[in-house]
């Protein structure tokens, strides 16, 4: 039964949130005030967590997809005993604060995912639920449910409008992710006014059509109804759950309840006073927490520690009975690889005809997957073309949650966000594939992966006009530059099969953020590494592929991927003119920029001004490596539909054009 103490606790959450926004003079008070009852019930009666150990593997995951309501989460974290002080709440949205404007992973203890861009939290939670089901299927044994937690979230009208939630809700329903439960803060308000002006679909029916279990609560302050609905959702094990709860944005504020201004503006000095009077709350002090409320929340710490201790005791018994599984579980969760994980990665023999780097990637992926059993992923309905399927493995489906091949369907945006959730959950290494051109659909998720520093691997194939006849709609021109513009994302464009193998090693060993592999559709020669330097040099981002003996070359050709072979052929012809030429292979700008200055100057000496960069994409960014006096052979226009050989010729990606451009540059006056 709802008690006066429950109401007092809910109003404490409301007013902590409102006070935080008011002090910052910035933020979103309305959502926390309306959603406080559902959050209170979830966090005090259902959520299994340990504030003393926010990374306890068996904890329930909580996603605040409506990240603009961050003060709601910060208030809950403080009240339930996390390392987040009242002073931290007072510093909401301030410089170097642990309470930023939207929740940020790695910054605030207890925050599971960076949210704010609407829909991303919803979609990331689906990834967390996928990881939970996979690990449970692999490790749980009778009487030992060591992986057995829920993923909860609070989602908003805005979340459900975003296309990414349509994609991921559809997939979650298909996969029957029964341990995924979202509370829908159905407050009928968006920034521009009532949602009636844009959002009139039957949302609950839409989710039923996706295969979700749906419940509706007409009164967002009915704590008993919320508790009953969450209990029902927990018992619905064959479907994800959506609980639509009719709330009122800015609840308690006489002048701003149900008003759009409650979304993104502080209540204001006068209105916050009226709100406190309306809720029988002390006007002063701000950030007030009644003693009985603090006492009521205090047992959360003891309960969390007790639950973790019980789980650890189960894990000890599990370890005795299943020692090999327990050791594998530890490796998965600690991010360790088994000894010799890379021993079967192939070394491709020199071959003038060679292979597409996408084909090499598929071979390498399967060799690695044999040794790293928590590497899992798939493609946006392009697995045969992206070469992302793990051979001999089952698909991840309701009948086989232990399968490692994920079928994302034609859902690039959703795939990117799901990969983030899988990485955040821990215990799995996720990868996803599509054509490079469609990385545009994934960009919001890729950006967040970089912001959070997640180990996610992107396999982007068909990386240039080399894909040929599909034409300009499918030919990536600006996508490499767009990806390179994202801080924290490492982009690698290997030139042959052996560099592709090294790129996979870099991706797997990276602990600083996601890695994108840009791979060809067309075949590329496999370089003879007895003639050219070893492919292991890829780890340095750029290296001297040809002309290393020339301490002072006359000319430097810089290229990536498929264009490296054009540069090598051009260099042979330039030799005949008596010009000393160096070829620098630069598969990764980011890896190269991380090298010390001495190495970077060794590869690209400052005094050598005659530099030509060659890449079948836009020229943006290349000036930093060729300087004002260099030249760039690039494609600052859209492509065309024709066989790849014709396209390379027509757009100037030929040894002849490189030679002409380079020699003109070298022979210029002065």
GUFI-792957 format. One record per residue (C-alpha): residue in three letters; residue number from 1; x negated, z, y negated. Coordinates in pm, whole numbers. Each point is the difference from the previous one (the first is absolute). Example, Ala and Ser with C-alpha at 12.3 -4.5 7.8 and 13.67 -1.06 7.14 Angstrom:
<pts>
PT  code  pos      px      pz      py
PT   ALA    1   -1230     780     450
PT   SER    2    -137     -66    -344
</pts>
This chain:
<pts>
PT  code  pos      px      pz      py
PT   UNK    1       0       0       0
PT   UNK    2    -114     -75    -353
PT   UNK    3    -105     317    -177
PT   UNK    4     -68      98    -360
PT   UNK    5    -368       4      96
PT   UNK    6      22    -361     118
PT   UNK    7     152    -101    -332
PT   UNK    8    -270     193    -184
PT   UNK    9    -271    -180     200
PT   UNK   10     154    -341     -74
PT   UNK   11      19      78    -371
PT   UNK   12    -361     119       6
PT   UNK   13    -104    -342     129
PT   UNK   14     214    -166    -266
PT   UNK   15    -141     197    -288
PT   UNK   16    -364     -12     112
PT   UNK   17      38    -377       5
PT   UNK   18     174     -17    -337
PT   UNK   19    -253     237    -160
PT   UNK   20    -291    -205     133
PT   UNK   21     138    -320    -150
PT   UNK   22      86     175    -325
PT   UNK   23    -348     146     -44
PT   UNK   24    -160    -338      71
PT   UNK   25     253    -168    -228
PT   UNK   26      -1    -271     264
PT   UNK   27     154     -55     339
PT   UNK   28     322     -20     197
PT   UNK   29     203     324      10
PT   UNK   30     333    -139     117
PT   UNK   31     -83     -87     360
PT   UNK   32    -151     341      88
PT   UNK   33     299     178    -156
PT   UNK   34     248    -203     201
PT   UNK   35    -195      -8     328
PT   UNK   36    -114     365       1
PT   UNK   37     267     115     252
PT   UNK   38     -92    -257     268
PT   UNK   39    -370      66     -52
PT   UNK   40      51     375      26
PT   UNK   41     189     -25     329
PT   UNK   42    -249    -243     151
PT   UNK   43    -309     196    -100
PT   UNK   44     128     347      94
PT   UNK   45     207     -66     312
PT   UNK   46    -148    -306     168
PT   UNK   47    -342    -114    -119
PT   UNK   48    -273     110     241
PT   UNK   49    -318      42    -202
PT   UNK   50    -278     246     -72
PT   UNK   51     -88      46    -368
PT   UNK   52    -332     153     105
PT   UNK   53     -93    -319     187
PT   UNK   54     165    -304    -161
PT   UNK   55    -170    -230     253
PT   UNK   56     129     171     315
PT   UNK   57      53    -301     232
PT   UNK   58     334     119     140
PT   UNK   59     164      51    -339
PT   UNK   60     309    -187    -106
PT   UNK   61     -74    -264    -261
PT   UNK   62     186       7    -330
PT   UNK   63      19    -306    -224
PT   UNK   64     130      20    -355
PT   UNK   65      73    -369     -34
PT   UNK   66     167      67    -332
PT   UNK   67    -342      92    -133
PT   UNK   68     116      19    -361
PT   UNK   69     154     333     104
PT   UNK   70    -346     141      70
PT   UNK   71      73     336    -163
PT   UNK   72     248      60     281
PT   UNK   73    -280     -29     253
PT   UNK   74    -247     204    -206
PT   UNK   75     256     279     -40
PT   UNK   76      60       6     377
PT   UNK   77    -372       3      75
PT   UNK   78     -58     291    -235
PT   UNK   79     297     202     125
PT   UNK   80     -84     -49     368
PT   UNK   81    -358     120     -37
PT   UNK   82    -220    -307     -33
PT   UNK   83    -317      16    -206
PT   UNK   84     182    -109    -313
PT   UNK   85      29     265    -266
PT   UNK   86     253      56    -274
PT   UNK   87    -274    -101    -243
PT   UNK   88     -24    -331     188
PT   UNK   89     372     -51     -61
PT   UNK   90     -52      76    -368
PT   UNK   91    -263    -276     -11
PT   UNK   92     241    -266     122
PT   UNK   93    -115    -351    -103
PT   UNK   94    -310     127    -178
PT   UNK   95    -364    -111      22
PT   UNK   96    -164      99     332
PT   UNK   97     315     183     105
PT   UNK   98      94      38     368
PT   UNK   99     359     -79     -97
PT   UNK  100      -8    -365    -116
PT   UNK  101     301    -196    -116
PT   UNK  102      66    -134     350
PT   UNK  103    -121     158     327
PT   UNK  104    -352    -103      95
PT   UNK  105    -145      26     348
PT   UNK  106    -333     187      25
PT   UNK  107      55     163    -340
PT   UNK  108     273     257      61
PT   UNK  109      11     208     320
PT   UNK  110     318     -77     192
PT   UNK  111      51    -348    -144
PT   UNK  112      13    -237     298
PT   UNK  113      13    -332    -184
PT   UNK  114     -42    -143    -348
PT   UNK  115     342    -104    -127
PT   UNK  116     152    -125    -320
PT   UNK  117      35    -376      53
PT   UNK  118     350      17     139
PT   UNK  119      48     -87     365
PT   UNK  120    -361      66      98
PT   UNK  121      62     356     119
PT   UNK  122     302    -106     203
PT   UNK  123    -203    -277     164
PT   UNK  124    -306     219      54
PT   UNK  125     214     258     176
PT   UNK  126     100    -267     252
PT   UNK  127    -370     -44      76
PT   UNK  128     -40     375      50
PT   UNK  129     290      -1     245
PT   UNK  130    -155    -293     190
PT   UNK  131    -331     185      31
PT   UNK  132     179     314     123
PT   UNK  133     185    -192     271
PT   UNK  134    -316    -180     114
PT   UNK  135    -205     319      26
PT   UNK  136     284     189     168
PT   UNK  137      34    -272     263
PT   UNK  138    -373       5      68
PT   UNK  139     -67     372       6
PT   UNK  140     314     202      72
PT   UNK  141      48     133     349
PT   UNK  142     279     211     154
PT   UNK  143      -3     342    -167
PT   UNK  144    -267    -120    -245
PT   UNK  145     161    -174    -299
PT   UNK  146    -316      16    -208
PT   UNK  147     131    -284    -219
PT   UNK  148     356      88     -91
PT   UNK  149      79      -1    -367
PT   UNK  150     242    -158    -244
PT   UNK  151     -59    -215    -304
PT   UNK  152     233     101    -281
PT   UNK  153      45    -153    -342
PT   UNK  154     205       9    -316
PT   UNK  155      85    -350    -118
PT   UNK  156     182    -126    -306
PT   UNK  157     232    -277    -113
PT   UNK  158    -304    -180    -137
PT   UNK  159    -179      23     334
PT   UNK  160     295    -156     178
PT   UNK  161      17    -286    -249
PT   UNK  162    -362    -101      59
PT   UNK  163     -48    -279     251
PT   UNK  164    -270     185     194
PT   UNK  165     255     258     117
PT   UNK  166     224    -274     136
PT   UNK  167    -291    -134     205
PT   UNK  168    -111     336     135
PT   UNK  169     349     142      56
PT   UNK  170      78    -304     212
PT   UNK  171    -311      46     211
PT   UNK  172      48     378      30
PT   UNK  173     352     -54     130
PT   UNK  174    -121    -256     252
PT   UNK  175    -271     238     119
PT   UNK  176     248     290      26
PT   UNK  177    -225     242    -181
PT   UNK  178     218     301      63
PT   UNK  179    -239     252    -154
PT   UNK  180      27    -161    -343
PT   UNK  181     249     174    -232
PT   UNK  182      57     -97    -362
PT   UNK  183     213     190    -250
PT   UNK  184     145    -247    -249
PT   UNK  185      34     144    -351
PT   UNK  186     310    -201     -85
PT   UNK  187      30      86    -368
PT   UNK  188     140    -335    -120
PT   UNK  189    -242     -19    -295
PT   UNK  190    -288    -233     -84
PT   UNK  191    -195     -40    -322
PT   UNK  192     240    -256    -147
PT   UNK  193     314     194      81
PT   UNK  194     239      42     288
PT   UNK  195    -101    -176     319
PT   UNK  196     340    -170     -15
PT   UNK  197    -157    -264    -222
PT   UNK  198    -234    -122     278
PT   UNK  199      44     189     326
PT   UNK  200     350     -26     143
PT   UNK  201     -66     -83     364
PT   UNK  202     118     230     277
PT   UNK  203    -339     162      53
PT   UNK  204     110     220     289
PT   UNK  205     148    -299     184
PT   UNK  206    -323    -193     -58
PT   UNK  207    -200     273     170
PT   UNK  208     247      19     287
PT   UNK  209     -52    -373      44
PT   UNK  210    -375      62      15
PT   UNK  211      62     241     289
PT   UNK  212     -31     326    -191
PT   UNK  213     203     316      55
PT   UNK  214     180      59    -331
PT   UNK  215     170     310    -139
PT   UNK  216     164      51    -340
PT   UNK  217      20     322    -199
PT   UNK  218     228     -14    -304
PT   UNK  219    -134     313    -170
PT   UNK  220    -376      26     -50
PT   UNK  221      31     375     -64
PT   UNK  222     162      71     337
PT   UNK  223    -293     166     176
PT   UNK  224     189      54     324
PT   UNK  225      96    -367      26
PT   UNK  226    -360    -105     -67
PT   UNK  227    -127     236     268
PT   UNK  228     255    -125     253
PT   UNK  229     -86    -363     -76
PT   UNK  230    -373      53      49
PT   UNK  231      72     181     328
PT   UNK  232     212    -296     114
PT   UNK  233    -271    -245    -100
PT   UNK  234    -261     190     201
PT   UNK  235     219     -31     308
PT   UNK  236      40    -376     -46
PT   UNK  237    -313    -104     188
PT   UNK  238      75    -372      43
PT   UNK  239      39     -98    -366
PT   UNK  240    -161      78    -333
PT   UNK  241     230     195    -228
PT   UNK  242     120     -42    -356
PT   UNK  243     193     287    -159
PT   UNK  244     168    -124    -317
PT   UNK  245      50     301    -229
PT   UNK  246     204     -45    -318
PT   UNK  247    -194     180    -270
PT   UNK  248       9      20    -378
PT   UNK  249    -316     -82    -190
PT   UNK  250     -91     279    -243
PT   UNK  251     238     244     171
PT   UNK  252      39     314    -210
PT   UNK  253     -68    -172    -331
PT   UNK  254     324      -5    -202
PT   UNK  255    -106    -294    -214
PT   UNK  256    -199    -213     243
PT   UNK  257     159      36     342
PT   UNK  258      84    -345     139
PT   UNK  259    -169    -162    -298
PT   UNK  260    -283    -258      26
PT   UNK  261    -211     195    -250
PT   UNK  262     -37     276     260
PT   UNK  263    -203    -241     210
PT   UNK  264    -312     -50    -209
PT   UNK  265      17     231    -301
PT   UNK  266     -58     374     -44
PT   UNK  267     323     187     -57
PT   UNK  268    -115     108    -344
PT   UNK  269     -32     346    -149
PT   UNK  270     368      47     -79
PT   UNK  271     128    -152     323
PT   UNK  272    -230     201     223
PT   UNK  273     126     317    -170
PT   UNK  274     361    -109      62
PT   UNK  275     -86     -83     361
PT   UNK  276    -147     343      61
PT   UNK  277     303     163    -154
PT   UNK  278     226    -215     217
PT   UNK  279    -187     105     316
PT   UNK  280     -22     367    -109
PT   UNK  281    -376     -39     -24
PT   UNK  282    -232     195    -233
PT   UNK  283     -93    -202    -308
PT   UNK  284    -347     151      14
PT   UNK  285    -247      -2     155
PT   UNK  286     -31    -360     111
PT   UNK  287    -111     -61     359
PT   UNK  288     188     315      97
PT   UNK  289      18      94     370
PT   UNK  290     223     298      85
PT   UNK  291    -164     255     230
PT   UNK  292     268     -38     263
PT   UNK  293     -61    -376       8
PT   UNK  294    -375      46      42
PT   UNK  295      69     247     281
PT   UNK  296     243    -241     164
PT   UNK  297    -255    -283       9
PT   UNK  298    -294     218     103
PT   UNK  299      73      -3     378
PT   UNK  300     -65    -376      -1
PT   UNK  301    -373      74      21
PT   UNK  302      34     242     289
PT   UNK  303     243    -229     183
PT   UNK  304    -227    -300     -49
PT   UNK  305    -302     185     134
PT   UNK  306     200     129     296
PT   UNK  307     124    -350      86
PT   UNK  308    -350    -142     -19
PT   UNK  309    -135     282     217
PT   UNK  310     266     -71     262
PT   UNK  311     -90    -368      -7
PT   UNK  312    -369      79      34
PT   UNK  313      73     218     302
PT   UNK  314     189    -291     157
PT   UNK  315    -292    -230     -81
PT   UNK  316    -242     239     172
PT   UNK  317     209      -7     319
PT   UNK  318      32    -377     -31
PT   UNK  319    -377     -30     -29
PT   UNK  320     -49     196     320
PT   UNK  321     249    -213     191
PT   UNK  322     -80    -337    -158
PT   UNK  323    -358      24    -127
PT   UNK  324     -56    -376     -34
PT   UNK  325     319     -51    -194
PT   UNK  326     -78     298    -220
PT   UNK  327    -342    -140     -83
PT   UNK  328     151    -336     -81
PT   UNK  329     259     172    -222
PT   UNK  330    -277     177    -187
PT   UNK  331    -189    -326     -55
PT   UNK  332     312    -176    -123
PT   UNK  333      82     272    -251
PT   UNK  334    -360      47    -114
PT   UNK  335     -49    -372     -46
PT   UNK  336    -286     -16     249
PT   UNK  337     -81    -300     215
PT   UNK  338    -115      26     361
PT   UNK  339    -368     -51      64
PT   UNK  340     -85    -368      35
PT   UNK  341     322    -114    -165
PT   UNK  342    -172    -314    -131
PT   UNK  343    -194     -93     312
PT   UNK  344     232    -282     105
PT   UNK  345      25    -169    -338
PT   UNK  346    -110    -356      74
PT   UNK  347    -302    -176    -144
PT   UNK  348     107    -360     -48
PT   UNK  349    -260    -263      92
PT   UNK  350    -114    -252    -258
PT   UNK  351     239    -293      -5
PT   UNK  352      16    -283    -257
PT   UNK  353     368     -51      78
PT   UNK  354      71     371      14
PT   UNK  355     338     164     -36
PT   UNK  356     243     121    -260
PT   UNK  357     -78     351    -117
PT   UNK  358     362      96      81
PT   UNK  359     -76     -89     364
PT   UNK  360    -321     202      -8
PT   UNK  361     195     290    -149
PT   UNK  362     251      -6     286
PT   UNK  363    -282      12     253
PT   UNK  364    -171     287    -181
PT   UNK  365     327     190     -43
PT   UNK  366      66      -8     372
PT   UNK  367    -353     111      85
PT   UNK  368      32     296    -238
PT   UNK  369     352      88     117
PT   UNK  370    -133      49     353
PT   UNK  371    -217     285    -130
PT   UNK  372     217     140    -283
PT   UNK  373     344      69     150
PT   UNK  374     155     117    -327
PT   UNK  375     -59    -331    -175
PT   UNK  376     349    -142     -35
PT   UNK  377     174    -257    -213
PT   UNK  378     137    -347     -13
PT   UNK  379     116    -278    -223
PT   UNK  380     291    -107    -218
PT   UNK  381     126    -240     268
PT   UNK  382    -331    -188       3
PT   UNK  383    -191     160     286
PT   UNK  384     -76    -327     183
PT   UNK  385    -147    -141    -321
PT   UNK  386    -163     316    -139
PT   UNK  387    -141      86     347
PT   UNK  388     112     361     -37
PT   UNK  389     143      67     345
PT   UNK  390    -176     244     232
PT   UNK  391       5    -174     336
PT   UNK  392     134     196     294
PT   UNK  393     169     257    -224
PT   UNK  394     373      59     -23
PT   UNK  395     200     -43    -317
PT   UNK  396      93     314    -192
PT   UNK  397     372      13      76
PT   UNK  398     255     272      86
PT   UNK  399     -65     -60     369
PT   UNK  400    -379      26     -48
PT   UNK  401    -103     206    -300
PT   UNK  402    -348      11     151
PT   UNK  403     -43    -373     -70
PT   UNK  404    -260     -98    -258
PT   UNK  405     134    -341    -105
PT   UNK  406     229      44    -297
PT   UNK  407     251    -275     -71
PT   UNK  408      68      32    -372
PT   UNK  409     214    -311     -27
PT   UNK  410      -4    -204    -320
PT   UNK  411     -44     313    -210
PT   UNK  412    -339     -12    -176
PT   UNK  413      91     251    -270
PT   UNK  414     140     242     253
PT   UNK  415    -298     -49     231
PT   UNK  416    -247      97    -273
PT   UNK  417     188     320     -79
PT   UNK  418      47      90     366
PT   UNK  419    -375     -35      57
PT   UNK  420     -53     254    -280
PT   UNK  421     234     248     166
PT   UNK  422    -172     -42     335
PT   UNK  423    -340      67    -156
PT   UNK  424     133     301    -190
PT   UNK  425     149     149     314
PT   UNK  426    -340       2     166
PT   UNK  427    -102     -68     357
PT   UNK  428      31    -379     -18
PT   UNK  429    -197    -281    -163
PT   UNK  430     251    -258    -124
PT   UNK  431     -52    -369     -67
PT   UNK  432     234    -274    -114
PT   UNK  433     -29    -375     -27
PT   UNK  434     151    -289    -193
PT   UNK  435    -114    -307    -191
PT   UNK  436    -214      78    -304
PT   UNK  437     258    -161    -228
PT   UNK  438     254     264     105
PT   UNK  439    -225     286    -101
PT   UNK  440     196     -37    -325
PT   UNK  441     301     145     180
PT   UNK  442    -212     296     112
PT   UNK  443    -179      70    -326
PT   UNK  444     189     319    -100
PT   UNK  445     -76     157     338
PT   UNK  446    -363    -117      -4
PT   UNK  447     -46     149    -345
PT   UNK  448     136     335     119
PT   UNK  449    -221     -10     310
PT   UNK  450    -299     -42    -229
PT   UNK  451     122     274    -234
PT   UNK  452      36     238     294
PT   UNK  453    -327    -106     166
PT   UNK  454     165     -84     334
PT   UNK  455    -161    -155     307
PT   UNK  456     218    -310      27
PT   UNK  457    -122    -340     116
PT   UNK  458     156    -323    -126
PT   UNK  459     -53    -324     190
PT   UNK  460      68    -285    -241
PT   UNK  461     -42    -343     157
PT   UNK  462      39    -354    -136
PT   UNK  463    -221     108    -286
PT   UNK  464     -37    -322    -202
PT   UNK  465     105    -361     -49
PT   UNK  466    -158     -40     343
PT   UNK  467     343      64     149
PT   UNK  468      78    -354    -109
PT   UNK  469     334    -169      38
PT   UNK  470     224     301     -70
PT   UNK  471     -78     -64    -363
PT   UNK  472     -18     205    -320
PT   UNK  473     276     245      92
PT   UNK  474    -218     128     284
PT   UNK  475    -349     -59    -138
PT   UNK  476    -145     318    -154
PT   UNK  477    -169     -75    -331
PT   UNK  478      13     321    -202
PT   UNK  479      47     248     286
PT   UNK  480    -368      84      57
PT   UNK  481     -43      78    -369
PT   UNK  482     320     203      -1
PT   UNK  483    -114     211     294
PT   UNK  484    -349      46    -145
PT   UNK  485     165     133    -315
PT   UNK  486     136     305     187
PT   UNK  487    -238     297     -36
PT   UNK  488     -87     155     334
PT   UNK  489      87    -302     214
PT   UNK  490    -287    -167     183
PT   UNK  491      50    -375      45
PT   UNK  492    -217    -179     257
PT   UNK  493     -11    -377      50
PT   UNK  494    -238     -70     291
PT   UNK  495    -166    -337      50
PT   UNK  496      -3     -13     381
PT   UNK  497      92     180     320
PT   UNK  498    -287     247      -7
PT   UNK  499      67     101    -358
PT   UNK  500     362      50     102
PT   UNK  501    -116     245     267
PT   UNK  502    -204     187    -260
PT   UNK  503     298       1    -237
PT   UNK  504     209     173     266
PT   UNK  505    -269     265      39
PT   UNK  506       0      60    -375
PT   UNK  507     378      31       0
PT   UNK  508       2     252     282
PT   UNK  509    -280     210    -141
PT   UNK  510     139       3    -353
PT   UNK  511     110     343    -121
PT   UNK  512      37     -97    -363
PT   UNK  513     310    -216      10
PT   UNK  514     167    -306     149
PT   UNK  515    -178    -320      99
PT   UNK  516     136    -354     -19
PT   UNK  517    -146    -274     220
PT   UNK  518      48    -355    -135
PT   UNK  519     -25    -241     293
PT   UNK  520      17    -375      49
PT   UNK  521     247    -217     181
PT   UNK  522    -256    -279      38
PT   UNK  523    -306      13     224
PT   UNK  524    -334     100    -151
PT   UNK  525    -348     -42     149
PT   UNK  526    -149     311     157
PT   UNK  527    -339      36    -165
PT   UNK  528    -316      17     209
PT   UNK  529    -120     349     -81
PT   UNK  530    -348     -77     130
PT   UNK  531     -25    -231    -300
PT   UNK  532     209     195    -247
PT   UNK  533      -2     376     -67
PT   UNK  534     211     221     227
PT   UNK  535     371      33     -69
PT   UNK  536     -47     376     -29
PT   UNK  537    -101     -70    -359
PT   UNK  538     370     -35     -73
PT   UNK  539      12     378     -40
PT   UNK  540    -196     -42    -325
PT   UNK  541     264    -229    -145
PT   UNK  542    -240    -283     -85
PT   UNK  543    -332    -112     136
PT   UNK  544    -248    -283     -20
PT   UNK  545     105    -243     269
PT   UNK  546    -253    -270     -81
PT   UNK  547    -305     -12    -227
PT   UNK  548    -105     360      42
PT   UNK  549    -368     -94     -14
PT   UNK  550      38    -127    -353
PT   UNK  551     -65     302    -220
PT   UNK  552     102    -207    -300
PT   UNK  553     237    -282      89
PT   UNK  554     106    -259    -256
PT   UNK  555     361      21     106
PT   UNK  556     238     237     181
PT   UNK  557     312    -117     181
PT   UNK  558     251     281      67
PT   UNK  559     292     -47     233
PT   UNK  560     243     169     238
PT   UNK  561     184     -82     321
PT   UNK  562      46    -364      86
PT   UNK  563    -185    -113    -312
PT   UNK  564    -326     158     121
PT   UNK  565     -50    -298     228
PT   UNK  566      50    -240    -290
PT   UNK  567    -266     191    -195
PT   UNK  568    -244     -17     291
PT   UNK  569      43    -376      34
PT   UNK  570     -40     -44    -374
PT   UNK  571    -319     209       4
PT   UNK  572    -156    -233     256
PT   UNK  573      60    -295    -229
PT   UNK  574    -120     185    -309
PT   UNK  575    -326      72     180
PT   UNK  576     -69    -373      -1
PT   UNK  577      -7       2    -380
PT   UNK  578    -276     262      -7
PT   UNK  579     225     272    -145
PT   UNK  580     -51     338     164
PT   UNK  581     348     117      99
PT   UNK  582     130     328     138
PT   UNK  583     334      38     176
PT   UNK  584     165     340     -35
PT   UNK  585     287      79     233
PT   UNK  586     234     247    -172
PT   UNK  587     275      96     245
PT   UNK  588      99     310    -197
PT   UNK  589     -32      66    -371
PT   UNK  590      93     363      51
PT   UNK  591    -267      69     263
PT   UNK  592    -261    -176    -211
PT   UNK  593      90     197    -313
PT   UNK  594     -55     324     193
PT   UNK  595    -364     -86      72
PT   UNK  596    -277     144    -212
PT   UNK  597    -118    -201    -299
PT   UNK  598    -334     -85     159
PT   UNK  599     170    -177     291
PT   UNK  600     249    -179    -223
PT   UNK  601    -282    -128    -223
PT   UNK  602    -197    -110     305
PT   UNK  603     289    -217     116
PT   UNK  604      98    -124    -347
PT   UNK  605    -305      30    -230
PT   UNK  606      99      32    -363
PT   UNK  607    -253    -256    -116
PT   UNK  608     155    -279     209
PT   UNK  609     268    -142    -225
PT   UNK  610      78    -312     202
PT   UNK  611     274     125     227
PT   UNK  612     294    -179     158
PT   UNK  613     286     182     173
PT   UNK  614     215    -190     250
PT   UNK  615     336     133     119
PT   UNK  616     329    -175      72
PT   UNK  617     201     225    -227
PT   UNK  618      30      73    -370
PT   UNK  619    -318      60    -197
PT   UNK  620     113     332    -144
PT   UNK  621    -259     271      59
PT   UNK  622    -288    -225     101
PT   UNK  623    -153       4    -347
PT   UNK  624    -133     348      68
PT   UNK  625    -232    -150     263
PT   UNK  626     -90    -336    -154
PT   UNK  627     -20     110    -363
PT   UNK  628      81    -202    -309
PT   UNK  629    -251    -270      88
PT   UNK  630     110     -55     358
PT   UNK  631     265    -226     148
PT   UNK  632     298      68     226
PT   UNK  633     145    -254     241
PT   UNK  634     348     141      45
PT   UNK  635     365     -98       4
PT   UNK  636     179     106    -317
PT   UNK  637     317    -183      93
PT   UNK  638     240      -6     292
PT   UNK  639     -90    -195     312
PT   UNK  640     172    -296     162
PT   UNK  641     135    -113     334
PT   UNK  642    -255    -197     203
PT   UNK  643    -245      50     287
PT   UNK  644    -258     265     -87
PT   UNK  645    -294    -243       7
PT   UNK  646     170    -216    -262
PT   UNK  647      84     300    -216
PT   UNK  648    -359     127       0
PT   UNK  649    -118    -344    -100
PT   UNK  650     258     -56    -274
PT   UNK  651     -51     343    -153
PT   UNK  652    -377     -22      -4
PT   UNK  653     -95     235     279
PT   UNK  654    -261    -234     144
PT   UNK  655    -377      13      32
PT   UNK  656     -20    -302    -230
PT   UNK  657     186     171    -285
PT   UNK  658    -199     321      46
PT   UNK  659    -327    -197     -16
PT   UNK  660     106    -188    -312
PT   UNK  661     123     316    -175
PT   UNK  662    -312     197      95
PT   UNK  663    -256    -263     -97
PT   UNK  664     174     -65    -332
PT   UNK  665     -21     373     -68
PT   UNK  666    -368      23      96
PT   UNK  667    -100    -304    -203
PT   UNK  668     185      91    -317
PT   UNK  669    -219      22    -312
PT   UNK  670    -157     341     -72
</pts>
